[in-house]
């Protein structure tokens, strides 16, 4: 089954029905609503530092949707839903990020 609904549910603590991501996210301009508060943002308020590693797949069409703008201090991984683990290419483009 697609993992798209699970990822925002874990990061927000809300059911997929309430996050707006109830289906697999194809490669379109979509993502977790900027109104949603992520676990990383909550932890930051309590002086924790959080880091994301692996697949993001919660939106990258605009910078505010990317991990380091959603509460994570760093991100090491890829934005889209799938990629080649050796070449880091998906849909004809390079998709690997080391953001600190």
C-alpha positions as CSV (number, residue, x, y, z in Angstrom):
1,X,0.0,0.0,0.0
2,X,1.1,3.6,-0.6
3,X,2.9,5.3,2.3
4,X,1.8,8.8,1.6
5,X,-1.1,8.9,4.1
6,X,1.0,7.3,6.8
7,X,3.9,9.8,6.7
8,X,1.9,13.0,7.5
9,X,-0.1,11.0,10.1
10,X,3.1,10.2,12.0
11,X,4.6,13.7,11.6
12,X,1.4,15.5,12.7
13,X,-0.3,13.0,15.1
14,X,-3.5,13.4,13.0
15,X,-5.4,10.9,11.0
16,X,-4.9,11.1,7.2
17,X,-8.4,12.3,6.8
18,X,-7.5,15.4,8.6
19,X,-4.1,16.1,7.0
20,X,-5.5,16.2,3.4
21,X,-3.2,13.5,2.2
22,X,-5.4,10.5,1.8
23,X,-3.8,9.0,-1.3
24,X,-0.5,8.4,-3.0
25,X,1.1,11.7,-4.0
26,X,2.1,11.6,-7.7
27,X,4.7,14.0,-8.9
28,X,2.5,17.1,-8.7
29,X,2.6,20.4,-6.9
30,X,1.1,19.2,-3.6
31,X,2.1,18.6,-0.1
32,X,1.3,18.6,3.6
33,X,-0.6,21.8,4.3
34,X,1.6,24.6,5.8
35,X,-1.1,25.0,8.5
36,X,-0.2,21.6,9.9
37,X,2.3,21.5,12.8
38,X,4.8,18.8,12.6
39,X,6.3,16.8,15.4
40,X,9.7,18.4,14.7
41,X,8.2,21.9,15.2
42,X,6.7,20.8,18.5
43,X,10.0,19.4,19.7
44,X,11.9,22.5,18.6
45,X,9.7,24.6,20.9
46,X,10.9,22.4,23.7
47,X,14.6,22.9,22.8
48,X,15.1,19.6,21.0
49,X,16.9,19.3,17.7
50,X,15.4,17.0,15.0
51,X,16.9,15.6,11.9
52,X,15.1,13.8,8.9
53,X,16.8,11.0,7.0
54,X,15.3,9.2,4.0
55,X,12.2,9.8,1.9
56,X,10.4,13.1,2.5
57,X,7.5,12.8,-0.1
58,X,5.4,15.5,1.7
59,X,5.9,18.3,-0.9
60,X,8.8,20.1,-2.4
61,X,7.2,22.3,-5.1
62,X,7.9,25.4,-3.0
63,X,10.7,25.8,-0.4
64,X,8.4,26.2,2.6
65,X,7.2,22.6,2.1
66,X,10.7,21.1,2.4
67,X,11.9,19.4,5.6
68,X,14.2,22.1,6.9
69,X,11.3,24.6,6.7
70,X,9.0,22.2,8.5
71,X,11.0,22.0,11.7
72,X,13.9,19.7,10.9
73,X,17.4,21.1,11.5
74,X,18.8,19.0,8.8
75,X,17.7,16.6,6.0
76,X,19.6,13.9,4.3
77,X,17.6,12.0,1.6
78,X,15.3,12.5,-1.3
79,X,12.1,14.5,-1.8
80,X,10.1,12.4,-4.2
81,X,8.5,9.0,-3.6
82,X,11.0,6.8,-5.3
83,X,14.5,7.0,-6.7
84,X,17.4,4.8,-7.7
85,X,19.4,4.2,-4.6
86,X,22.7,4.2,-6.5
87,X,22.3,7.0,-9.0
88,X,19.8,9.1,-7.0
89,X,17.8,9.7,-10.2
90,X,14.1,9.8,-10.4
91,X,11.9,10.9,-13.3
92,X,15.0,11.8,-15.2
93,X,16.4,14.2,-12.6
94,X,18.8,14.0,-9.6
95,X,17.0,13.9,-6.3
96,X,19.3,13.7,-3.3
97,X,19.7,16.4,-0.7
98,X,22.1,17.0,2.1
99,X,20.7,20.1,3.9
100,X,22.2,21.3,7.1
